[in-house]
């Protein structure tokens, strides 16, 4: 008894996954601060996974690096901003 020979399927080309460039947490914080509405400590902590005291420490470090960060109380919450030079 002979078994019919079946052809093996041709190997598939490996699928190439293109990943979006990863944004660092520091860049994420900067983007949040540059948003029109600014951001809160809580928003930054949620987006980065940092604790609130880490967020405040990072903001302090940014200020020491001559980045002007301002804050305003809007609708009962403190919002932080980086104002563009043209503002």
C-alpha positions in Angstrom: 0.0 0.0 0.0 1.4 3.3 -1.0 0.4 6.5 0.6 -0.1 9.5 -1.6 2.6 12.1 -1.2 1.3 15.5 -0.2 3.2 18.6 -0.8 4.1 20.6 2.2 2.9 24.2 2.1 5.6 26.7 1.4 6.9 28.4 4.5 5.2 31.8 5.2 7.3 34.9 5.2 7.6 36.2 8.7 5.2 39.0 9.5 7.0 42.2 10.3 5.3 44.2 13.0 6.0 47.9 12.8 5.9 49.5 16.2 5.1 53.1 16.7 8.0 55.0 18.2 7.8 54.8 22.0 7.5 58.0 23.9 9.4 58.4 27.1 7.6 59.3 30.3 9.6 62.6 30.5 8.4 63.5 27.0 4.9 62.5 27.9 4.9 64.8 30.9 6.2 67.6 28.7 3.4 67.0 26.2 0.8 67.0 28.9 2.1 70.3 30.3 2.1 71.9 26.9 -1.5 71.0 26.2 -3.9 74.0 26.0 -5.7 73.0 29.1 -2.5 72.0 30.9 -2.6 69.0 33.3 -2.9 68.1 36.9 -0.6 66.1 39.2 -3.2 63.3 39.2 -3.3 63.2 35.4 0.5 62.9 35.1 0.6 60.2 37.8 -2.1 58.2 36.0 -0.5 58.5 32.5 3.1 57.7 33.7 2.3 55.2 36.5 4.3 57.4 38.9 3.3 58.3 42.4 2.3 61.9 43.1 5.5 62.8 45.0 7.5 61.5 42.0 5.6 63.8 39.7 6.2 66.8 41.9 9.9 65.9 42.0 10.1 65.7 38.2 8.4 69.1 37.9 10.9 70.5 40.3 13.8 69.0 38.2 12.3 70.5 35.1 12.2 73.9 36.8 15.8 73.6 37.7 16.5 73.0 34.0 15.1 76.4 33.2 11.7 75.2 32.0 9.1 77.7 33.1 6.2 75.8 34.6 3.2 77.8 35.8 0.1 76.8 37.7 -3.4 78.1 38.0 -6.4 77.0 40.0 -9.2 76.2 37.5 -12.6 74.9 38.5 -11.2 73.9 41.9 -8.2 72.0 40.7 -4.6 73.0 40.3 -3.5 72.8 36.7 0.1 73.0 35.5 1.3 74.5 32.2 4.4 75.1 30.1 3.7 78.3 28.2 5.2 78.5 24.7 7.6 81.3 24.1 5.1 83.0 21.8 2.3 83.1 24.4 
